[in-house]
Amino acid sequence: MPLDGTVISAIASELKPILVGNRIEKIFQPESDELIISLRHQRNNVRLLLSAHNQYPRVQLTNSSRNNPSQPPVFCMLLRKHLAGGRIVGIEQPEFERILIIHIDGSDELNQVTKRGLVIEMMGKHSNIILIDTENNQILDSIKRIPLHISRKRQVLPGLYYEFPPSDKTSPLSIKTMNLFKQSISLFEHKTLKNMIVSSFNGFSPLIAQEILFRASLDPDQQWVDLTENQQNKLFEVFFEIKHNIVSEEFNPVIYKQNDTGKFIDFSVLPMHHIDQAEVLQVKSVSQLLDNYYGQKDHHERLHQRSQDLRKTISTKRNRLTHKLQNLIHDEENATRATQDKLKADLIMANIHTIQPGQENIKAINYFDVGQPSIEIVLDTRKSASQNAQSLYKRYQKSKTALIEIANQREKTLQEIMYLDQILLSIEQADSLLDIEMIRNELVELNYLKYKPSKNKKNKPIGESKPHEFYSSENRLIRVGKNNVQNEMVTFKLSKKSDLWFHVKDLPGSHVVLSLNQQTPSNNELIEAALLAAYYSKGRQSSNVPVDYTWCKFVKKQRGARPGMVIYEHHQTVYVTPSEALINRIAQNKQDS
């Protein structure tokens, strides 16, 4: 479900008793499109998140921490000037739009009362956070400035008057009679019922429209003119029922999950009877709902943006290595053909007495082949027969030396490609800024990246990056490395020689160690650890993934090898098909106290 007017209404209902009447203490801007406002409520710290993200805009309470820049952005400084110390006096959702306005009373440098409005527009790529002077409706600034060359219909710039986004829809909360309902849908009667409801009313998403039609027992693909009078009345009755739930603030935030995978598929603040075959996850508040549903997606999206330069650098280097490998294979083919020069030189020497000066070629019987075929050998007319043979011998020696060097270069290139594939996988598996920084530091040490001293020392990632930890069905710890540094930590520092080590066969993947404490693993534990190794690898989407396992004492790191690159022996192989549902099941295993 998109963040529609119904969810915005539920957010406003949740925030009013917590925010209204309290003063703003601190304001931060951790991202270019995100604000954190800190307040006190009943002697507790409250953090309000305002996001104008293109995909995940929202307003919610949050407990999660953010990294703030050492130098606040200009918009943040402006907000501190106008809003810090101000008291929130109201929260408004105009016309049931995807907009919230937080009204704040404060004071200026002359101790004169100021009335400000913080407008949060949650409209996908058009999302914005705008500070306005509510006394004259003038824009003071916005987190995203919209000049004329970006939008001809509506500019958002300091000094302009604030206008709501253009809309020809009707607020569903204003509908009180059947006649008003008919007037609102009159322009869209030619559309299907589902599209008619979405096109006619502000803040009603396709999910709400689908629910209204489901409760009215109507086909979403029908048209209004095809309905009987009883069906039209039933549709209005259900519409009015939904409206009553919203006005009465009868909200019940839930998340719908797939039964097999546990993936989030939708969410709602009103009961959705038409969503069947889905597991319902009850949450305490709309803020918790948005945190669960959008928080992780938003987090991964920002990580993806922060690691984009790493991905580009490594992908470019890998492409060059792939091209180099193709050239080496071509050179190897040429060098292999050159090994035939020795045979030709031997045949020239065997027939040297028959070769005349200036002769262009000879046909010689290949005595070294059982079939003794005839071979034509081209000669250099400027050289004697002996000189032709010596030239071929020299070329043969060069090709022998070249083949050895090509084999060495080919092996090094393949190893480097495998290493870069492992880095790309580690970037995809990173779940914190610290993970990204660990990968970045590793690449700097190996000269893939240039060292750039951080200008914002206070803006360093917080926390500690640790390997994933799971527990087997027998309550034994299973560690999974997320990057090369953690892989080496899991394999060589945190494990014992008697622990079992797992790794997907011939693919980039995480090191997985099953801690045994001198005990024998069960078959279930072997499968569980193998599933984790397959899932946290490049074979995640494959079936029958081969996973090698051996004792940790048989895993070695060669001198000079890159981080995370190991060799192992005395291994066995198990075949597994990883899936998110199986991994979630393993994740549910808890450590016995």
TIVEXMI-607714 format. One record per residue: residue in one letter; x, y, z of N, C-alpha, C in turn. Coordinates in steps of 0.02 Angstrom, whole numbers, plus 50000, padded with zeros to 5 digits. Atoms other than C-alpha are relative to their C-alpha. Layout:
% TIVEXMI-607714
aXYZXYZXYZ...
***
This chain:
% TIVEXMI-607714
m500424994050000500005000050000500445006250000p499614993749997500705017249958499795004050060l500154995749943500745030550090499435004749979d500564996150024498985036850052499715004350055g500304995549951497835049050140499764996650063t500235003849941497165035550256500574999150049v499425000949956498905031750324500225006650029i499814993349975499305050350337499535002150056s500484998449948497705052650437500144996350065a499825004049941498215038550554500635002750034i499384997149972499945046450575499835006350040a500194993949966499165063150619499644998550066s500355001949939498015054750744500474997550054e499515002649952499505046150826500465005450027l499514995049980500625061450830499715005650043k500294994249966499405074550897500074999650076p499955000149927499325068551079500734999950025i499305000449979501225066251082500375006549988l499614994150020501845081850993499695006650020v500334993549988500545095551018500095002250073g499884997249934500985106651165500724999650023n499295000849981502825101651170500455004549959r499534995650034504325112151124500534996049963i499465003050040505615107950991500675001550033e499354999049967507315105351071500585000149951k499445000550047508475100050930499744998149931i500175001650069508425098650741500644997849965f499435002650037509595088050635499784998349929q500125002150069509745084350449500524994949980p499495005150014510665067750433500084998449926e499985001250072510235065950247499765006249964s500204994150040509925078250107499245000749997d500734999850005508065073650111499664997750064e500275002949938507805069050294500165004550059l499914996049940507565078150459499844995850062i500175002949935507565072650641499875005950047i500184994849952506655083750766499934996850068s499995002849932506955080450950499575004350047l500434996549952505655084751084499994996150065r500115003449937505185080251262499254998950008h500705001549988503535071551302499964995650062q500075003549937503095066151478500684997550026r499325001249975504925067151530500404995049959n499635004650044505455055951386500215003749937n499784997250064506455060451231499604996949944v500385002250059505445059351071500365002449938r499664998350063506235058950898499504999349943l500474999950057505165063750749500404999949935l499665000650065505775058050578499555002949945l500344997350059505265068250425500424998449939s499625002250059505775060850258499665002149936a500244998350067505585067550081500344995549949h499695004950045506385052050005499554998849940n500395000950061505855048949825499564993850002q500385006249998505275031349864499674998750067y500265001649933504995030750052499885006350041p500154994049959504325047750109499554998150058r500425001649943503535047550281500125004950057v499934996549937503255055850449499854994950054q500095005149948503465044950603500455001450059l499555000149942504195043250776500504994449989t499485005050011505825033650778500474999650060n499495000949948507085026450898500694998749969s499375001650034508415022650768500465006149999s499494994650000510035032750770500215001749929r499764997650065510705042850624500685003350010n499364996350000512425049750581499885007049975n500104993150019512365068550577500655003249975p499394996850025513585079050474500275005150051s499704995349953514805089650574499805007249984q500224993450020514265104850474499284999549976p500705000750019512355106350469499865003349932p500194996850063511605109850296499635006650011v500304993349995510895127150260499274999550022f500715000649982509085121250273499924998350074c500015001849929509435113550443500135006150044m499854994049961510195129750506499405004949999l500594995750005508665139350444499454997550047l500525002949956507495127450536500175001350073r499804998649931508505129550696499855007350018k500124992949987508355148250680499265001450013h500724998449997506465148150656499614995550047l500425004849964505885132650750500274997850068a499725002349936507095128450892499705004050057g500324996949943506225131951056499275001549989g500704998850015504555133850968499554994450027r500485004849974502995125051030499544997649943i500465002850050501995113350917499285001150025v500684998349979500195119650922499474996349960g500505003650039499355108850791500314995949944i499805004250057499495095350658499394999449955e500564999550046498415096750503500134995849937q499985003450065498035085850352499495003349954p500484996350041497265097450222499684995749946e500385003150054495905090250111500164992549991f499855007150002496405072350154500564998449949e499445001050047497955074750044500564996350035r499405003249972499615065950068500485005550025i499634994249974500185081450162499855000650074l500084998149930500465085350345500315006950010i499734993549981500695102850412500065000250076i499874999349928501495104750583500045007450015h500024992949983501045121750655500415001350064i499534998649945502365129350770499985007450017d499954993149976502285145250874500685001150032g499344998649972503965153150915500085007550011s499864992849992504805169950936500635001749961d499424997850038506055179950835500505003650044e499474996749962507585190150886499735005850042l500304994449963506455204450945499474997650049n500475003249953505435192251050499275000949977q500664999650029503955194450932499764992949984v500285006650013502785179550912500024998549925t499985002350070503065169850749499564993849993k500415005950015501915157250670500284996749937r499695003650056502755144450561499624993449987g500295006450019502155129150468500534995749966l499545004650033503225114150423499574995249959v500435003850045502385106350271500384994049974i499685006150024502825088250233499554997149945e500375002750057502235082950059500284993149984m499775006950011502325063950039499694997449936m500285001450066502055061649853500524997149953g499515003450042503385049949786500575004549980k499434996050023504675058749679499895007550009h500154992949988503785075349714499985001750074s500004998849928504005073649903500455005950018n499624994149981504635088949993499845001850073i500114997249934504805097350163500105007649994i500014992850014504375115950159499855003850064l500124995649944504505129250293499645006349976i500384994150022503185142850276499845004550061d500264995349951502655158450370499244999849993t500725001150007500835154150404499595006550004e500364993749996500365172450436499895003049930n500094997450068500645177250253500074994649947n499965005950044500805159650179500605000449953q499414999250042502545163750113500514994550015i499495005349993503885150450082500645003250026l499364997849975505445153050187500574996049969d499535004250036506385138350110499734992950000s500225007050004506225119850069500614995549996i499455004750002507295104350080500194998349928k499885000750072507105102749890499715006249966r500254994250037506985118849791499784997949930i500285001850065505895117549635499965006449958p500024994050042506345131349509499584998849937l500435000150059505445135249346500224994649950h499775004750051506555124149237499864992750020i500185006849979506065108949342499244999049996s500735000550003504195112549354499705006749979r500324993950023503195125349256499345001250037k500654999549967501595121649354500055002750070r499964998149929502215124249531500725000550022q499324999049977503825131849593499995000350077v499924999749928504435130049772500675003350014l499394996049990505685143949810499885005050056p500094995049948506005155949954499705006549971g500314993750021504905171449940499344999049964l500635001250034503505163349839499464998250051y500555002049957501785160149911499894992549992y500105007250001501445142249959499314998349972e500625002550028500125133249857500014992450005f500045007249999499515115449876500094997249930p499945003150066499925103449733499334999949965p500644999850035498595104849598499644993350002s500405006249997497175092149613499285001649982d500704999350017495445089849539499574994850036k500355005149963494945076749666499625003150059t500414997849943493715078049812500234996450062s499845003349937494095074749994499434995250018p500545004749982493135058850042499665001850065l500294998249935492845066250215499445005249992s500524994950012491745079850137499354997049972i500595003350030490525067150062499524997950056k500505001649948488935066250167499364997149971t500615002550030487575061850044500154996449935m499925003650063487325050849892500075004949942n499944995150053487105066349783500705002849994l499314997650001488815073049834500474994649973f499595005650026489555055849799499954999649924k500095000450073488795055649624500335005949965q499674994250030489415073249589500764999049996s499285000949998491185068349639500254995049948i499785005250047491245053149525499775001349929s500324998950065490325061049378500505000449943l499504999250053491905065049280500354993449983f499605006250009492575047249297499564993849995e500465005650004491025036349273500184995149944h499815004350057491745029549110500564995250018k499455004449979493185021549205499734994050038t500205005649958493155005049296499885002450071l500184997849932492475005949474500625001550042k499394999049961494205004049549500355006549981n499674993850023494975017849442499575006150013m500464994449987493425028649466500095002650072i499934997949930493635028749656500685003450010v499334997249992495515032049646500045006949967s499964993750037495285046049518499565005550030s500494995249975493845054449611500175002950068f499934998049931494425055349791500735000550022n499334998949972495975062449875500174994550050g499745004449948497035050349974499764992849999f500225006950005496155034349919500444996249950s499555004050042497425021749853499614994349967p500335006050030497005006649741499834994750052l500145005149949497094995749898499345001650035i500634998049968495695005749983499414998949952a500535000950050494675005749821499824992649993q500125007250005494894986849808499604997550060e500355002249940494304984649987499275002350000i500684997450004492764995649961499584995549954l500365004150049492254985449809499914992950024f500065006749972492604969049897499444999650051r500535000049950491484973550042499315001049969a500644998950034490134979249920499834994349952s500105005850045490304962649824499935002149928l500024997550069490654971849661500654998249964d499435001550042491814967849517500385006649987p499624993850011493224980949509500025002349928d499964998350071493174980349319499335002449971q500644997350022491334985249310500035007649996q500074992750002490755003049273499395002150040w500554997449958489595013949375499324999349965v500635000250036488265014549238499724992949994d500235007050006488174995449237499694997550066l500245002349935487674994649421499255001350007t500704998849982485904992749482499975005250055e500074995049947485205005549603500204997250067n499815003149936485434993249747500764999450006q499275000649999487254990349698500325006850011q499734993349989487565009149689499925002150073n500114998449930486795011349860500474996250046k499545004149960487834997149929500715002749997l499334997150007489435004849859500065006350043f499984993949959489015021649941499994998350074e500045002149929488585012750104500684997850026v499345002349980490285004250111500495005950001f499584994050003491155020450058499905004150064f500154996049940490285029550201500254996550063e499745003849943490775015650321500755001050008i499274998749999492625017650274500145007150024k499924993049980492455036550292499895000750076h500154999749929491675034250465500594997350042n499425002949965493145023150519500575005150004i499464995150002494355036850466499855005950046v500194994249959493405051250548500024998250074s500015002349930493205040950708500684997750024e499315002049984495065036850703500024992850026e500015007149983494695018150713500544996549959f499445002650039496405013350650500294993750033n499695006249976497224996250666500594998349954p499425001150045498984996050591500234992849998v499785007050009499474979050520500454999649939i499585001550058500774972050400499814993149975y500165006550029500364957950281500644996849972k499405003550021501714944950250499824993749961q500085006450035501894930250131500084994350049n499975005649953501564914050222500644996049993d499425004450011503024904750143500675003450011t499354996649995504404917850137500055004950057g499984994949947503904930050273500125007049973k499894993450029504154944550150499395004550011f500554995249994503134960250179499705001149930i500324999050065501854961850040499565006350000d500414994049996500764976250102499895001950072f500174997849933500174986150251499375004249997s500614996049999498614995250306499875002450072v500224997749934497865005250449499264998650010l500695002249996496114998750412499974992649982p500055007250017495554980450402499914999049925m500045001650072495834973650226499754992849993h500285006850004494654958850206500154996649934h499895003150066495084956150023500704997049994i499335002950002496904951750062499974993350036d500025006749970496874932950090500664996549989q499405004150006498204919550103500635004050019a499434996149976499334931550197500014999950076e499924999749928500024931650372499945007250024v500124993249975499474946750474500455001250061l499564998149945500774955250584499725006350033q500264994349964499984966550714500585004250028v499494995549972501014981850764499655005050046k500284995849948500774993850908499805006949975s500124993150022500805010150810500155000749926v499854998750070500865017650637500745001349990s499284998850004502645023350672500394993549997q499675006550001503165005550709499874996549933l500165002950065502264999950551500475002749946l499574996950051503235012450444500734998250011d499315002049986504865008150532500134993049974n499915006950021504614989650497499974999449924y500125001050072503984991650319500485003949957y499584995650042504995006350252500715000750025g499354998549971506445007950373500574996149969q499475004250026507454993150310500125001449925k499944998550072507084997150127500375006649990d499684993550004507585015250153500754999450017h499315001149978509165009650244500424996949945h499635003450053509694997950105500075004449938e499964995550057509295010849972500565005250010r499484995149986510435023550057500694996750000l499375003650003511795010450079500214998949928h499865001050071511645006749894500295006349969q499744993750027511915025149855500705001550026r499354998649970513385026649976500554995449970s499505004750026514245011449898500045000149924q500024999950073513915016349718500695001049969d499334998850027515685022849692500434993750005l499635006349992516405006549760499814995149946r500255004850049515304996149647500255001849930k499784997850066515765006649495500744998649990t499285001050005517635005949531500174992649991i499855007250003517644987149560499744997049935s500275002650063516524983549410500445001949941t499564997850054517654993849297500644995950000k499395003949995519204984849361499884992849979r500165006950019518354967949340499924999349925n500085000250073517864971949160500675000149965r499334999750030519674976349121500354993350008l499695006649989520254959949198499704994749955t500325004750045518974950349097500275000749929h499714998750066519624958648939500724997449997k499315002549997521414954648993500014992449995l500025007350001520934936449020499864997449930q500145001950069520204935348845500625000649956n499384999150038521824942348774500514994650016l499535005349980522844929748874499814993449968i500225006350032521784915448807500195000149926h499814999450071522084922048630500754999049992d499275000850003523964923448663500204992750012e499845007149985523964905848735499874995649939e500145003950060523154899048578500545001049947n499464998650048524464907748470500654996650021a499385003149976525884901548580499974992449993t500085007350008525184883848575500134998049928r499885001650070525174884348386500755000649983a499294999150013526974890548391500424994150022t499625006049980527504874348476500094995249942q499915004150060527294866348305500645001849963d499404997950035528834876048252500584995150011k499465004849987529974863048335499954994249951l500105005550047529204849348228500245002049930k499794997750066529464859848071500765000649995a499274999350001531264863748119500344993249996d499715006750002531624845248150499944997049930l500095002850067530904840647979500445003549949i499534996450045531934854247893500704997050006m499335002849989533514847247974500044992949972a499995006950027533004829547922500045000049924n500004999750074532804835347741500475005549974i499574994450018534194848347738500394998849936h499605001550059535154839447601499605000649936t500404999550061533684840747480499775007149986i500264993250007533324859247505500515004249962q499584995950042534004870747372499985007350022p500004992849982534514888947403499445003749963g500554996250030533054900847370499354996349995q500615004050004531764887047385499475003050047e500534996649962530074894047446499664995450051n500335004649953529364878447530500234992949985i499855007150011529594859947552499404995950025k500485004949976528444845047574500394994450033a499615005149963529124833747710499534995150034i500395005249966528484817347780500125000650075n499964999549927528104818547966500154993150029y499805006549975529094803748032499784998950074f500195000549930528504807748210499264998150010d500705002149998526694803548167499944993049972v500075007050022526144785548151499764999649928g500275000150068525184789547991500485002849948q499504996950043526704798647920499705004349945p500294995650051525694812547836500535004849972s499554995250031526514825147721499835007050026i500094993249974526774842847791500365005049955e499694994750040527094858447688500275005350047i499664995249957528344870347769500235005949957v499804993950037528554888347707500695002150023l499314998149985530374893947698500115007449984d499794993150014531164911247704500564999549948t499535000850055532064912447536500665003750011r499404996149986533314924747609500484996250046k499595003749953533964911647730500144993049973s499845006950018534804894947711499534995350038a500425005049967533934878847764500164999850075s499795000249930534954878647926499755006150038q500224993949968534514896747963499245000050011n500735000649992532654893247933499844995650061a500125004649943532744878848058500165003650066q499814996649939533654889648187499485005350019s500524995049986532324903448171499394996750032l500575003649972530964890648203500144997450070y499825002249932531904883648354499965005850050k500034994249955532074901148428499275001950015r500704998349989530224904648402499664994950046y500275005249957529814888148485500205001250073q499784998749932530874892548637499625006050030k500384994249976529994909448649499294998050018s500695002149987528294901148640499964995950064k499995003949938528784888948778500035004650061t499954995249945529304903448890499355004050008a500624996149999527734913148841499434996050032l500545004249972526594898548886500054999750077i499925000149926527334897749062499775006650030e500194993449974527124916549086499255001249993i500734999250012525374916349010499614996150053a500345004149949524874902349129500025003550068n499954996349936525524912549277499535006050001q500434994150004524634928349219499264998250000r500705002250002523044918849184499754998150070e500185002149932523034911349359499915006250045k500064993949959523354928449439499375003949982t500594996350023521994936449334499364996750025l500595003649975520734922849379499925001150075q500034999049928521174924749564499755007150016e500214993149987520944943649554499275001049982i500714999750018519274941749465499574996950055m500365003249945518704929749601499985004650061y499974995549943519264942249733499525005949990l500444994450012518334956649651499264997950001d500695002749994516774945749635499804999550073q500145000549928516914942649822499875006950029i500104993149977517054961549852499305002449980l500674997950023515494964849747499464996750041l500495003549959514554951649845499985003050071s499974997049933515154959350010499645006750001i500354993550003514504976349954499254998850001e500725001550001512804968649916499754997650067q500215002849936512764959950085500095004950058a499894995249945513284975350185499345002550027d500624997549970511954980750307500125005950047s499874993949961512784995850388500555004049966l499484995750028513895010550344500694997650021l499365002549976515265002650448500244994249956d499825005450046515224987250335500305002949936i499754996850061515454998650184500695003050011e499354997049985516895007750269500544994750007m499515005449995517754991250309500224997749931i499845002050069517664986450125500425005449967r499634994450030518265003750073500725000150025n499335000049971519765002850192500424994349971e499655005750029520214985650125500245001649929l499834998350069520194992249946500555005449998v499474994949996521275007149997500674996650014e499385003549983522564995450075500284996249941l499775003850058522644985349914500075004449937n499894995150053522775001249808499484999849944y500554999550048521114999049719499685006950004l500264993349990520585015749792500555004450029k499534995349971521545031349838499745002050069y500194998049933521555036350020499775007349999k500264993249995520475051650052499845001450073p500144998549930520565058850228499315003150008s500684997649988518835061950299500015007150027k500054993149975518395080350319499535000450059n500504999949946516935076250433500154994450049k499815005249952517725066850578499424997950044k500575001749958516105067750676499474996049963n500505003450040515155059750534500214992949983k499795006950011515985042750548499444995250020p500515004949981514885027150555500064998150073i500005001949930514365022550730499854992750008g500145007149988514245005350808500584995649982e499485004950015515224989650777499734994949951s500215004850049515124978350627500224993050021k499855006849978515014960150676499724995049950p500285005250043514724943850581499284998350020h500675002549983512964936950571500084994150048e499995005749954512584924750711499324996549999f500605004149999511314910650700500124994350049y499945005949957510954895550807499684994149965s500255006050032510724877950743499424997150040s500555003349966509264866750789500244996450063e499715003149941510454858950917500315005350047n499784994449957510814876150994500765001249996r499294998550010512574877850921500065006349957l499904993650033513234894550862500264999049928i499774999950069513434897350674500165007249982r499794993250018514424912750621500065000549924v499984998750072514294920250446500345006749989g499654993850016515544933250383499635004049947k500344995750050514834948150287500495003149950n499504997350046516474953750207500664996350013n499375003649995518274948150187500325000450069v499724999249933518844955250354499644995450049q500385004349955517444946250444500094992649982n499875007050020517744930350342500634997350034e499385002149968519524929550407499924999650076m500135000149929518924933650581499634993650020v500415005949987517624919750576500424993649994t499645006150015518834906950504500624999050044f499355000849967520464910550594500035002650072k499954997149933520094920550752499454997550048l500565001849957518384915550818499854992650001s500145007250004518424897150772500554995850032k499515004849976519294881850841500134994949945k499825004850052520164868450739499484994549992s500505005450002518784856250784499325002349976d500634997550027517404867550714499964998449925l500105001450071516654864650542499945006449960w499974994050044516974877050402499614998449935f500425000950060515754879250255500125005749951h499944994950052515914888350089499694997249936v500285002150064514954887649926500564998149952k499475002650045515934878249792500075004449938d499814996550062516814888449657499605006449987l500364993850007515804904249689500195004750057p499894995449943516034920149793499474998850053g500475001149946515234918149962500315001150069s499784998949931515344920350150500324993750029h499745005549960516394909650265499494998650056v500495002049949515224900050381500334994850045v499695004749953515824891250539499484997750051l500445003149950514804879250646500424998150060s499625001449938515474879150825499754993450030l500215006749977515474861150888500214998450072n499775001549931516444861351054500124992650010q499795007049996517164844051023499424995149992q500585004450008515434836950982499894998549927t500145002250068514754828150828499385003649973p500584996550026513594838250716499474995249975s500555004050028511884831450669499915001749926n500134998750071511304830250489499635006649990n500374993750005510094844550520500475006050005e499534994549991511514855750578500435000949937l499614999550062512544851650423499605003549946i500434996950051511084856350312499895007450016e500134993049980510734872350411500615004449984a499404996150014512534878350400500135000549925a499924999950073512614873550215499505004849967l500504995450026511004883150182500225007350009l499754993249988511764898750262500575001749953a499444998850046513344896750157499755001249929a500274999250068512304895049998499625006649994y500414994050002511134909350043500435006349999y499554994249999512544921550083500574999049950s499525001150054513394918149917499685002349935k500264998150065513194921749733499504994949974g500475005250021512184905649720499335000550035r500614999349960510754912649825499374998249960q500605001050040509494911749682500004993349963s499955006350036510044894449621499724994250041s500225006149967509484876849662500564994949998n499475005249995510554861849712500705003249999v499364996549996511994873249761500504995650037p499495004149965513584863249803500365004250053v499664996749945514314868049972500524995350029d499465004049971516004861450030500055001350075y499884998949929516334858650214500574995550023t499435003649974517864853150311500155002850070w499804997549934518674855250482500415006449991c499644993650004519374872550516500764999049996k499275001150001521114865050539500264998749930f499795001450068521134860650354499915006149954v500084993950038520784878650298500635004350010k499364996349996522384888350258499975006349957k499934993950039522824905550196500715000249971q499344999950032524244906250069500345006750012r499614993849990525624918950095499895004649940g500114995050053525244934749997499305000049971a500685000350026523434929949964499605006050024r500424994349981522134943749967499544998050058p500435001549943520974945150119499414995649980g500575004450012519684931350128500124994349952m499845005250048520544920549997500374994350035v499715005749964520934903150068500014993949955i500015006650032521304885450014499804994950055y500215005049951520604869850097500054993049969e499945006950023520724850950086499594995450045h500375005149962519924834750151499275002150009h500684997549993518214842050114499494995049971q500575003550028516514834550078499525005249971t500464995450033515114842049975499274998050013v500715001149991513264843850013499635004849953y500384995950047511944850549892499365002450034v500584997049967510614862549957499685005149954t500364994850036509304874449886499795005450050p500164994949950509284890549988499365003849983s500594995850009507724901050014499945004450061e500084995349945507244915850121499604996950056a500415003149948505934905450211500414995450044l499575004649961507234892450264500485004050045i499544995949961508444905950322499635003250058n500404997149945507054914450422499864994850053r500145005449952506674897750502500624998850044i499385000849960508504895850554500095006050046a499924993949959508514913850617499554999950062q500455000349942507084909550734500274995650056n499705004049947508174897050827500345004650050k499734995749948508624905250992500494996150044q499515003149955510074902151110499654998250066d500275002149935509564892051262500365003650056s499684996449944509874901451422500304995150049
***
